[in-house]
Amino acid sequence: MQGFRILETSAGKWLLAGALLLIILRSEYLTFLSTLANIYGIAVLGVCVVSGYAGQLHLGQAAFMGIGAYTSTLLRLRLGFSFWAALIPALLISSAFGLVLGVPALKLKGGPYLALVTQTFGEFVFIILLNWVSLTGGPFGLAGIKYPVVMGRSLSSPAAYLCLSLLFLALSYAILNKIVSSRYGRAFITIRESEDAAQSIGINTMKYKMMAFAIAAAFGGMAGCLYAPFIGYISPDQFTWMPSLVLVSMAIVGGLSNLTGAIVGAYVLTFLPEQLRVAQQFRLILYSSILVLTLTFLPDGLVSLRGLKPRQIRALFASRAAELSDRRRRIVSRSSRTSHVAGK
């Protein structure tokens, strides 16, 4: 018990994080997955802001990763920009497209219609990347993307790029945590709970909804900038609607309205599919089952278990199971009454 108390302290958490980092660095495979999880985590943080805090269902985050990746890569390959010089224009262009996507949100109060618009936007970006062959390389993509250089040294080693991605993830978390803890975050939450109520107290919902999309797009673009040199090759197939769905799944599993949950979800859904490869034929079934169970019993995500003791966790699952059972009985009872009336 004394050991667990030590881990609950700030120093204990740093020691645990350091130990995990040493374990990861000893394996190139774990280093690769961790770097990928960090990159996805940055994009998922953007999803949490626009969907979790502002309540605008967003299914086009992979498109912004693509915009950031292609913008930075084209500036580097065609105009000779460094990674660092191409980063700012990529973020600005991604953010500008986020503002464009935010325009339909002014008329649509979340829900399936807005989700459809964001999904369509993602497909629109995919089609442009696929067919503008002279600029993007079309289906052949762009290759030969080099690693960033810091003080004359290339960050080409797995450990170096892991540290770079971790630095960007920590910086992204710090920036967004500052935003959601400010009056902007409170405005986002008010819009999520009731847009009409937000307008009644003088909140400019148009401004804040477009701001939320711009922020999400900027961090999606940042993730794309890191993704391109990490993989070394980009193509339109990497930024279709399906990766956007994976990013949203990461946010939901970790905790849609929690920035820490975004990182947890990114790590879980990056490592989990790889661990389930052992099952081969049943991998996708197991993966889907885990997602459904998480959504069923932990609607607030895995991060909602933080700080709970085993006894409390068991009570939480039992309470949730009882609630679902009671809901099922009410639905069955209502259906029986409807069938009985229809029979008469």
ABEGO torsion letter per residue (X at the ends): XAAAAAAABAAAAAAAAAAAAAAAAABAAAAAAAAAAAAAAAAAAAAAAAAAAAGBBBAAAAAAAAAAAAAAAAAAAAAGBBAAAAAAAAAAAAAAAAAAAAAAAAABBEEAAAAAAAAAAAAAAAAAAAABAAAAGEAAEBBGBBBBBBGGBBBABAAAAAAAAAAAAAAAAAAAAAAAABAAAAAAAAAAABAAAAAAAGBBAAAAAAAAAAAAAAAAAAAAAAAAAAAGBBBAAAABAAAAAAAAAAAAAAEAABAAAAAAAAAAAAAAAAAAAAAGAAAAAAAAAAAAAAAAABAAEAAAABGBBAAAAAAAAAAAAAAAAAAAAAAAAAAAAAAAAAAX
